[in-house]
C-alpha cells in the first residue's frame, strides 16, 4: 500500500467526513434480514456509516480498496474474552480447571499491574484486528488502565472490571476490602470511559460469578448497570463441578438462585451457560437474558458438557459467541469458534443438519450485536449501519471452490481462519488493509508484551529476540 494512503488511514478520525469505497468485491455477505449475498458488489462508507451497498457509486472516495477475489462481510463480534490474559497464552495447559486457577493463574494475576494489563490488552487488540473481530466485550483486572489503549486501536469494545467480594472461591469467605476495591475500580472505569469519550468504547459492569460475589455485590452491579444503561456481564454455569458445589451450598442451581434474588434481567449477558436444565433455559428466555457461548474454552478446560445452544436459540434467546481468554482457548480466532460451535451441536445431537453454517455466522454477527444491545448499529452490511466490515482473501486454496451462496457461507464457517482476513474496518476507519496494520505498531506491541512478561518473571530479559 502506498505510504500516503497508509498515513491517510491513520488520520481518519480527524474532523470532517471521510469516505471509503470497497470496490468490486467477489461476494458481499450482507447478513441482512433475508441473508442476501451479492456478487461483484461494492460498499461505500461515508463518515463512518454505510452509505450504499450494491453497484459501484459514481464519483470518487477518499480511500478505495480493491475487493476483487475477496469476500466482504460484517465484522465479527467476540461477546466474551479476557484480553489481559494474552500474557498467559500457553502458560499452563492440560491441567484441571481448579489446578489451573489455584496453582498457576491466580498467583500470576496477584502480581498484575495496570501497565502489565495494558501490554496484554494491546497485544490482544492486535490479534483481534488481524482476525477480523471488530467488536468485543472484555472482563478482567485493571480495565480503567486499558481504556485509552483500546480506543486508540480503533476497535469497538465494552470493558468490564471484574468484581469480587468472595476472593476464596471455594470457601465462600466474604472480604469487605475486596468489595470496596471492586467498587472503586468499577467507578474509576466508568470515569475513564467518560474522560476518553470514544464513541466506540463503552463500559460494562462485571460481577465475576455467582460464587465469587455476595447477593449484595450482585445486586449492586445489577443496579449500577441499569443506572448507567450498560451491559451487565458475568460467568454462569461454566462447569458441572461449579454447579454441584453451588447447589450444595445454596440449594438451587445458579440460574434459579440468580432469578430468585432478582438478578436476571434484559441487561444481563451471561457467559458460558454450559450446564442448564430445560427450566433454566426457559428462565433465561423469560427474563430476556443474553448468552455468550464459548465452545473452545469449554472443551479445553473440560467443562464436561455442551451448552444447549439450539434450545436457547429455539427459546428466542440471543446467543453470541466468545473466545474466552487467550489463556484458556488459546486464541482469539472467531472463525475457529464458529466452526467449533456448529460441530459440537451436530456431535451432541447426532444430527449433521443441527446448527448449520448460516446460524453459526449469525451468532458471530447479528446475535452478538443483539446480545450487546447494538443490533441497530452493527452486525450486518446495510445502509445506515456503522462501517464495521472485514474482507477475507479468497485466493487461499482451502477456501476454493465456492459452490454458490450457500457454499460461500460454508467455506466462511468450516474452512476460513483468522489468517484469511485481509482488511479490517471499524466505523469507517481502516485498521488493517492488505494485512498491513495501521492502528497498532506491531513492534511496539511486542516490546511492551515482552517487558510485561519480564516484569511478571515469566521470561528472562536475555530471551528477548533481536
N, C-alpha and C positions, 0 to 999 in steps of 0.2 A: 504494500500500500504506500503511495507517495507520502513523503514526510508532511507536506502541507495538509493533506487530508486527515492524517492521524492527529495532528495538532488541532485541527478544526473539531474533531470528535471530542477532544478533551475539553474544549471550551464551550460546549453546547449549553451549559447551564447559565450562560450569561443572559443579560436582559434581552428580550425580544424573541420573536418566533424563530424556530429552526425546523427545517423540513428534511425528511429522509425518505427516499424512494427506493424500495426493494423491487427491482425490475425483472420481469420475465422469469418468475420462479417456475421451476419444473412442476411443482404442486404447491397449493396453499391449502392447508388443513384448517378450516375456519373454526371448527368446534361450535358453530352457531346452532340454533335450535334444531335444524334439520341435519346437522353434521355434514354440511356441504363441503366437498373438496373441489378445488378449481385447478385446472391445468393451464399452464402458461400465463398465469395471472401476476399482477403487480399490486403492491400495497404502498400507499403514501401515508406518511405520518407528518402532521403539522403541529408544531407547538406541543408535542407530547401526546397528541391524540391521533387515532387512526382516522384519516380523512377520506380515504377511498380504498375499496377492495375490488379488484377485477381488472378492467382494461388499464393499460398504462396511461396515466393522465397526460394531457398536453402541458407544455411548459417544462421548466427545469426545477430541480430541488437542490438544496444546499449540499446534500450528500446523496450520491447514487451508489447502490450496492447491487452487484450483478447476482441475480438469483438463479441463473441457468445451472442446471444439474444439481439444484438444491431444493429442499423442501422447507417451506416456511410454516411454522405452527406457533400457537401461543407459548409464551414462556412457561416452564414447569414450576409448580408450587410445592415446596417442601414444608409440610404442615407441622413437623416436629423434629428439631435437632438440638445439638449442644455444640456450637461452633468451637468453643474454647477447648473441647476435647480433641481437636486436631493435633494438639500437643502429645496426646496419648495414643495415637493410632499405632496398633501393634505392640503396645507396651506390655499388655498382659492378656494373652488369649488362651483359649482351650482349658479354662478352669470354670468351676461352678460360679453362679452369679454371686452368692454370698462371699466366697473367697475373692472373687474379682473385686468386689466392692471393699470388703474389710481389710484385705491384706495388700491390695495394690492401689486401687483408685483413690479411696478416701485419704490414705496417708500422703499421696502426692497432692491432692486437692487442698489439704491443710496448709500447703506451702505456696499456694497461688497468690498472685498479686494482680492489681489492675493492669500493670504493664505486661505481665506474662499473658493474661487473658486477651489483651489487645493483639498480641502477636498471634495467638491461636485463632482469633476471630478473623484477622486479615488473611491468614492462610486459608481458612475455611471459605471466606468470600471469594478468593481466587479460584478455589476448586468449584464452587457453585457457578461462577460465571463461565468457566471453561466447560462445565457440564450442562449448560442450558437452563439452570434454575434461575428464575428472575425474582422470586419472592419466597421468603422463608419465615418461620416462627422459631425463635431461639429461646431456650431457657437454660441459664447457667449462672455462675457466680460473676460478680463484678460487671454486671450488664451496663451500669452507668458509664463505665470506662470504655465501652466499645461503641457507644452511640455514634460518635464522630467518625470512627473508622468505618463503620457500616455505611453511614451517609456518604462518605467520600468514595466508597466503592461503586456507588450508583445503584445498588440493589434495593429492592423493596423489602421491608422487613418489619416484623413485630418482635420486640425484645422483652423478655420476662425475666425478672430477677427471681431466682429460686428462693422460696420462702419456707422456713422450717421453724418449729419451736419444740420438736422432739428429736434432738440430734442422735440419740441412741435408737436407731430404727427398730432394733429387735426387742428392746425392753420397755419402750413407750415411756421414757423418762422426760417429763416436761422441763424445759430450761427457759426461764423468763429472759435471760440475757440473749439467747438466740432469737427469741420473739422480737425484742427491741431492735436487735441488729437487722433482722429481716425487714421490719417496718421502715427503719431508717434507709436501708439500701433501696427499697422499692420507691420510697418518696424521692430519693435522690435520682433514681432512674427517670421518674416522671418529670422532675425539674429539668434534667439534662435533655430529654426529648423536646421539651418546650423551648429550651435555650437554643439547641441546634436548629430547630424549626425546619426540618426537611419534610417535604410533602410525602416522601416515601417511607420514612422511618417513624413507627408508632410504638407505643408501649403496649404490653400485655401484663396481666397480673398472674403470677406463677406459684401458687402453693404446690409444694413438691409432690406430695402424695397424701392420701387419707391417713396413712400410718406414720407420717413424719410431721403432721400438723394436728393440733388440738381442734376441737369444734370451734372455739373462739377464733383461732387463726384462720380456719377455712371460711368462716362467715365474715370475718374482717376482709379477706381477699375478695369474696363474692360482692360485698357491699362496695368496695373500692372500684372493682371492675364496672359495676353498674353506674357508679357516680362518674367515672372517667369515660364511660362509654367505649371501653376497650375489651378485647377478648380476655376471658378467664381460662387459664390453662393448667392442667395437672395430669399426672400419670394415674391411670386407673386400671386395676385388674390385670397387671402385666404378667404375673406368673401364678401358677396353681399354689405354690407354697405361700406366696403372699396372701392370696385369697383365703387359704385354710387358716393361716395364723390370724388374720383379721376376723374371720368368722368365729374362731375360738375365743377371741378376746371380746368382741362386740356382740356376738350372737346373730349377726347379719352379714351378708356379703357387702362389699364396698359400695356397689351401686345402690343397693337397698338402704344402706346406712346413710349415704350422702343424700338420698331422696328424703329420708326421714328427718334430717336436720335442715332441709330446705336449700341445700347447696346446688342441686341440679337446676340448670336454667338455660335459656337460649344463648346466653353469652359464653357458656362452657364449651371448650374444645378439649375433649378427653383423649389423651394419648394411650395407645396400645389396645385396651379393652379386649384382651386376648381370651379371658375366661369370663364368659357371660352366659347366663341361662336365657331361655325364651322370655321369662318375665322381666329380666333386666334389659333385654333388647327393647321390650315394649315400654319400660320406664324411660329409657333413653329417648325413644321416639316421642312419647307423650310429653316429655319435658323439653323437646326441641334441642337436645344436646347434640353437639357435633363430635365426630371421632376422627383421630389421626391414626391410621393403620401403619405399622412399622414392621413389615414381614421379615426383612433380612435380619434385623437386630433380634427379633423374637426367635428366629431359628438359631442364630449364633449363640445366644445366651440360654438356649434350651428352656424356653418357657413351657414347653411340653404340650401346648395346644395350638390350635389355629383359630384366629379370630373369626367370628361368624359374620364375615363381611357381607355375604349375599343376603343373609337375614336382616342385617342392618339396612342395607340398601332397599330391600323389599318393604321395610317398615317406614321408608321415607326419610331415613337419617342421612345427613350429608356426611360422607366418609371421604376425607382427603388422605393423601399418602405422605409418609415421613420416612426419612432415612434413619432417624435417631442419630446419636453422636458418632463421630469417626472412630471412637474407641470401641464401640460395640457393633459396628456394621461391617467393615471398616472403611466405608467410602460414603461420599455424598452423591452417588450416581442415581438419579431418579429414573433413568431408563432401566437399570437393573431392578429397581424397586417395582416398577410397573410390571415387568416380566414375572418377578417372583410372586407378586400379588395374584396374578392370573393363574400361574401354575399351582400355587398352593390350594386355591379353591377347587381347581379341577381334580387335584390329587385327593383332597378331603372328600369330595362328593362322588368320586369315581365317574366323573362326567366331563368329557372333553369340551362340551359346549358351555360349561359353567364359567362365569365371568370372562366374557370374550374380550379381545384386544381393545375394542372401542370403549368398553366400560372401564378398563384399566387406564386408558388415556383420559377419559372423563374424570377419573379420580385424581389424576395428576394435574388437571387444569380446572375444569368447571367445578368439580366437587371441592377441590382445595380452596378455590376462591369463595365458594359459598360457606365453607367451614370457617373462614376468616372474616366473613361478612363484607367481602369486597367484590361480589359477583357482578355488580353493576359497573365495575371498573376494569376488571381483568378476567382472564380465563378463556377468552375466545378472540378471534380475529374479526371484529365487527366495527363498522363506522361508529365513532363516538366513544369507543373504549380507549383506555390508555395504550400507548405503543409499547407493550411488553411482548416482544417477539423473539423467536430464535430461528436460525437457519441450520439445518442439518445437511451435511455434504453427502450426497447420494452417489458419489463416484466409488465408494468402497465396495469391493466385490461382495461383501457379506450383506449388502443392502439391495442387491440386484439379483434377478429382475423384479420389476413391480407389476403384479397382475391386477391392474385396475385400482380403483379407490380402496376396496376392502383389502387388497394385497398390500397397499401402501401403509394402512393402519397396522396390519400385522407386522410388517417389517419394522415400523417405528417401535412397537412394543416388544416383539420377540427377537429382533436382530440388532437394533441400534444400541449404541453405547454412548456414554458421555463424550468419548473421544471423537465421535462423529459430528459434534457441534462445531460449526464454523463461525457463527455470528450470534452475539447476544445483545439485545437492545432492551432498555428499560426506560419507560417514559419518553421514548424517542431519542434517548441518549445512547450512543453506541459504546458498549463496554468492551466488546471484542469483535473484531472482523478479520476474516482470513486467519483465524486462530491467533491473531495478534492482540494481546491485552492492552487496553487503552486507559482504563481507570485505576489499575493497580500496577505498581512496579514490581515485577516478579522477583527481581534480585533483592530489592529492599525487603519484600515479604519473607524471603528465605533467610536473610540475615537476621531479621527480628525473631523468626521462629527458632533459629539455631541458638541465639543468645538466650531466649526464654528456656530452652532445653538445658543449656549450661547452668542457668540460674537455679533450675529445679534439681540439678545434679543428675540429670538423666543422660547427658553426654559429656564428654571431656572436651574442653576448648581445643585441644590438639587434634580432634577428629574433624574439625571444620574443613570442608572442601575448599580448594582454591577458587 
